[in-house]
Each structure stands twice: as C-alpha cells, then as structure tokens.
Amino acid sequence: MKALKSKFLFVLIVFAAGFKVGWADQARPLSLGPFEVLPSGEERFVVGAGGFNTFRQRDPEGDGASAVLNLEYHFGKKIYYLGFAIGGLVNSDGGSFVYLGNYADIRYKNYVVTPLVSVGAYRRGAGPDLGGTLQFRSSITLAYETKDGSRVGVRVAHTSNAGIYDENPGANEVLITYGSSF
C-alpha cells in the first residue's frame, strides 16, 4: 500500500507542478539531430481501434484477446515539451479504463512518434483480471502526418498495476489510430 501511495503522490505532484508553473509555450522544436521534439501546438483528438489483451491465448477463465476502442484528447499547450492527455477505452468484454497522462511528440520528416505514460482506473467486465482498479498504461504511437495535420498510425500499449497488487498479469494492445488537430 505504501508503494501505491508513493506512485499516486508522484503523479499528483507532476500534475500540480504543471499548473503551478503555468503552461509553457515553447516557440521552437527541440532538435536532436534529425529528430525534433515538438513544442506546444494544436489540440488533438485521437481515436484508435484494435485488439485488447493481445498476444495471449484464451485461457479457461475466458481471458483472451478482445476488440477495443480507444479515445484520447491531447492538450496543445505543453510544459517543457510534455503535454497532458486524457483518455479512455472500452473492450468487447465489457471492460473499460479511463486515464490521465503525459505525452511528447517526436518528429522525423513526416513521421511522429508519440510516447505516453498514464495512470487510471480499470473496470474488468468479463475481461482479464489485472489485479485491481488502479492501473498504469504506457503506449507508443508511430504515425504518418499528412499535409493537413492529421495523423494515421499504429499504437502499441501495455497496461499493468506495476506490482502494487498480488496479481499483475498486464494487458497489451495493438491499435490503428487516427488523430485530428483543431
């Protein structure tokens, strides 16, 4: 329980620090050779569809892959090149997960890699038992950005409780994504 409190407190401090410092409006990308870490920009809505709990054979309890729909909102203003995101997903087994997190956008030519780390609440439904309600999710999206700013990509994500509960099987996702800025 102490580890749970420490991790939750860390997430709260990160969010609180962001609001205390204020939204930083970096004017230029941060160059890392041919890569650019993108500054504050437009807000983005991302939708993804694919498989939840992928790479796992269905076991006798029925825990196997299911279809998933993921919706995510990326705030445009960033603090030191990190933006805030809020999202949720539902799977065809009746499970759901809502989360808050931080993301970055790293561009190489017309391709954008977006890592995202988040914390949220999981409801099992008839899907896999991930050990408890509090879960952590990390994802990485590789997308092609079109001339109008839309992004079409592939996302791989992993959700787990980071060992704060006795059971920690985790669940993986593979999604096709579409993001539109406004």
Secondary structure, 3 states (H helix, E strand, C coil): CHHHHHHHHHHHHHHHHHHHHCCCCCCCCEEECCEEECCCCCCEEEEEEEEECCCCCCCCCCCCCEEEEEEEEEEEEEECCEEEEEEEEEECCCCEEEEEEEECCEEECCEEEEEEEEEEEEECCCCCCCCCCEEEEEEEEEEEECCCCCEEEEEEEEEECCCCCCCCCCEEEEEEEEEEEC
